[in-house]
Amino acid sequence: MTSETTTIAINTLSQAVDVRVQVTYLAQQSRPEDQHFVYGYTITISNTLDDVTVQLLDRHWLISDGENIIKEVNGPGVVGEQPFIGPHASYTYSSGVVMAVNAGSMKGRYGMQSANGELFDVIIPEFALVPPNKLH
């Protein structure tokens, strides 16, 4: 009788990068009468590792509006940068999105690389794009 063992690799690097998102509805830039809703978001990416520098190589976003129209955004880095994030350091950037409806959501991933060349993804869970008057 033989026995088999299956090993599942868990990428601890992806778990060591923390992503925090702060969303702001930009009322002064929005024009609801023209179906023009603007959101700004600030993202802080933190490297919680003790001795490994990581680099953000690329991003992939799925932006969904309230009518389930999904826009896909891919590209190198964020805001024109591919930052290196040292041990226990953070990188913060701000960007924005314009939608034709007043509510939606975003989710995605960052493609990262460790200093030793290991590639890994950091998943960004879905977050809401909702004006303050629409929150319960």
C-alpha positions as CSV (number, residue, x, y, z in Angstrom):
1,M,0.0,0.0,0.0
2,T,1.4,3.4,-1.0
3,S,0.5,6.7,0.4
4,E,0.6,10.1,-1.3
5,T,1.2,13.4,0.2
6,T,0.1,16.6,-1.5
7,T,1.9,19.8,-0.6
8,I,0.2,23.1,-1.1
9,A,2.5,26.0,-1.2
10,I,1.2,29.1,0.5
11,N,3.0,32.3,-0.6
12,T,3.9,34.0,2.6
13,L,5.2,37.0,0.6
14,S,1.7,37.9,-0.6
15,Q,0.5,37.8,3.0
16,A,3.4,40.0,4.2
17,V,2.2,43.0,2.0
18,D,-0.7,44.9,3.6
19,V,-2.9,47.1,1.4
20,R,-5.1,49.9,2.9
21,V,-7.5,51.9,0.8
22,Q,-9.2,55.2,1.6
23,V,-11.9,56.4,-0.8
24,T,-13.3,59.9,-1.1
25,Y,-16.2,61.0,-3.2
26,L,-15.1,64.3,-5.0
27,A,-18.3,66.2,-5.0
28,Q,-16.7,69.4,-6.3
29,Q,-15.4,67.5,-9.4
30,S,-18.6,65.5,-10.0
31,R,-21.6,66.6,-12.1
32,P,-24.5,64.3,-11.3
33,E,-26.7,66.0,-13.8
34,D,-24.3,64.8,-16.5
35,Q,-23.7,61.3,-15.1
36,H,-20.2,62.3,-14.1
37,F,-19.2,60.9,-10.6
38,V,-15.6,61.3,-9.5
39,Y,-13.9,59.3,-6.7
40,G,-10.4,59.7,-5.4
41,Y,-8.6,56.9,-3.5
42,T,-5.4,56.8,-1.5
43,I,-3.7,53.4,-1.2
44,T,-0.9,52.6,1.3
45,I,1.1,49.5,0.6
46,S,3.1,48.2,3.6
47,N,5.8,45.6,3.6
48,T,5.6,43.8,6.9
49,L,8.7,41.6,6.3
50,D,11.8,42.0,8.5
51,D,14.5,41.5,5.8
52,V,13.1,41.5,2.3
53,T,12.5,44.5,-0.1
54,V,9.7,44.1,-2.5
55,Q,8.9,46.0,-5.7
56,L,5.4,46.7,-7.2
57,L,5.7,45.8,-10.9
58,D,2.2,46.1,-12.3
59,R,-1.5,46.4,-11.4
60,H,-4.8,45.0,-12.6
61,W,-8.1,46.6,-11.6
62,L,-11.7,45.6,-12.2
63,I,-13.9,48.7,-11.8
64,S,-17.6,47.9,-11.6
65,D,-20.3,50.5,-11.7
66,G,-23.8,50.1,-10.2
67,E,-25.1,48.8,-13.5
68,N,-22.5,46.0,-13.5
69,I,-20.5,47.5,-16.4
70,I,-16.9,46.4,-15.7
71,K,-13.9,48.3,-16.8
72,E,-10.5,46.6,-16.7
73,V,-7.3,48.6,-16.1
74,N,-3.9,47.0,-16.5
75,G,-0.4,48.4,-16.6
76,P,3.0,48.8,-15.2
77,G,3.3,50.1,-11.7
78,V,1.0,52.8,-10.2
79,V,0.9,56.5,-11.0
80,G,3.9,56.1,-13.3
81,E,6.1,54.4,-10.6
82,Q,7.3,50.9,-9.8
83,P,8.3,51.5,-6.2
84,F,10.6,49.5,-4.1
85,I,9.3,49.0,-0.6
86,G,11.9,48.1,2.0
87,P,11.3,46.0,5.2
88,H,8.7,47.6,7.5
89,A,8.3,50.5,5.0
90,S,5.2,51.8,3.2
91,Y,4.4,53.4,-0.1
92,T,1.4,55.7,-0.5
93,Y,-0.2,57.0,-3.7
94,S,-3.4,58.7,-4.8
95,S,-5.4,58.2,-7.9
96,G,-9.0,58.4,-9.1
97,V,-11.8,57.0,-11.2
98,V,-14.7,58.6,-13.0
99,M,-18.0,56.7,-13.4
100,A,-21.3,57.4,-15.2
101,V,-23.3,56.2,-12.2
102,N,-23.1,57.3,-8.6
103,A,-21.9,54.0,-7.1
104,G,-19.7,51.1,-7.8
105,S,-16.7,49.1,-6.6
106,M,-13.1,48.2,-7.4
107,K,-11.0,45.2,-6.8
108,G,-7.7,43.9,-8.2
109,R,-4.2,42.8,-7.7
110,Y,-0.6,44.1,-7.6
111,G,2.1,42.1,-9.3
112,M,5.1,42.2,-7.0
113,Q,8.7,40.9,-7.0
114,S,10.9,40.2,-4.0
115,A,14.6,41.3,-3.9
116,N,15.6,37.7,-4.7
117,G,13.4,37.7,-7.8
118,E,10.4,35.8,-6.6
119,L,7.2,36.9,-8.3
120,F,3.9,37.1,-6.4
121,D,0.5,38.7,-6.4
122,V,-1.1,40.8,-3.7
123,I,-4.9,40.6,-3.9
124,I,-6.8,43.8,-3.3
125,P,-10.3,42.9,-2.0
126,E,-13.3,44.7,-3.3
127,F,-14.0,48.2,-1.9
128,A,-17.0,50.5,-2.5
129,L,-17.2,53.7,-4.4
130,V,-20.3,55.3,-2.9
131,P,-21.2,58.9,-2.2
132,P,-21.6,59.7,1.5
133,N,-25.3,60.3,1.2
134,K,-25.8,56.7,-0.2
135,L,-24.2,55.0,2.8
136,H,-26.6,53.4,5.4
